[in-house]
């Protein structure tokens, strides 16, 4: 464990925010906590700077709720992705301060004061159908402490819409671009900015889009060299990478 984490626990005890017994329990479970069905990595924020995040799809609502509760008890801001409404209702009943974002299917709970924004990220999407993935990226990045500019419905079918937000786009330390169909938007954006562009193919499109595979291959074959690509519909993964880039750039 990092010395800074121990000192922070001692400071909480001195302020009366934490009892000595609670501090001892926190120290005992910081490496990881075994719930039987899940081993929660409480040390992740110390190693990587960002806390454990819950991937709710495929988990029972009770399992997600149990993980959520233990992360809440550890004092971190909590994020759960791909949470259905049944899971959300269970978590919200236990944690009234949590919020369910219906479009991207995210659960969030802010426990600390909103951190000072660490880096600027622009999140773009080609069309309104890409909003679930774009909002997953935007809300995830905001939960991690980044300042996010949403620039939506700026696809290449109406290029003037993108050119109209170029000034906002160029203020970002990192750019996330979500697009389906043929996946052309990241290549255009990559030619307009001098920062890393994280392309997110979405599963939006007609039959030959193959559930986002066409967009994925198009982005992987982009002629813009400042583009990297995450997996189909992986807005969270793009947000994680963009946050680390934006933090480093802001420093």
Steps between C-alpha positions, in 0.01 A plus 500: 500500500624849424599712799261775384201266534594414858544867585159582353336234720677641807384849408140377474527346847639826641214698346247259642384393153610143567521292817823313580318170450375611158850612407642163603239322288577727205870421530425128514288505183690752289688244283176319409180385663358154436120491478491140388374580150733799452842617615481880516827676417511782756863571414431592139465872564840498672667320210320648201349822634144388422285275720343163427201521264212250493404331174142406586401304189496128572492551876195436713343823630586386853864450404528846347327652803740323738806623308351849481444504877859400579641765268273755666635388840857553377425867437567518125274641229318201351423420137314196365462451125240300302256491791143405412197656669451210744855541623460876515185479712673273752808723527295821524288351777817438701678822402255789444789730412590291196379596152387284210577631153243321285642570152849355559381261776745633759475520878709767672549618856710803583633482857760774490482860394526525122874494434673787331476420131814318391521538126248572228336232285272551201247224436356493148243275340398475139124474561238488772492119476855499636394685818496197736868433428596870496326562832670195653829661403405851613355404841785258570758771426313750719489247784878468466536878537545619140332805352287375211367685196217317322495557124222279370339426161797628297537212252660522157163496323482869592864604532414864572365390840846378601675806363263714706641361828868497404595768753357294789656186361848649496490587871506132599802307623344181360204429273257207503308439176206257494364397160321211333409438135831523308685659795648791303473777760821428701715531186360845430540610862855363507591736219370802694671460839851453633405276793425127538164388360336191648260352247201299623315293239132463586263221405283745304429440133322286243570136418848532350620692806514157670420634845785751496767285334499718188558814709769321702693395189463846347643663811786251522587585139483876550758712320511744797801389709382655829209252535480202730196271508313322780251219463143533372275708730780534760434857609631425849835374370540810287423720801759323713774547241401858421496592870856374550616690192320819602640486853855461373452782248348733760802448727 
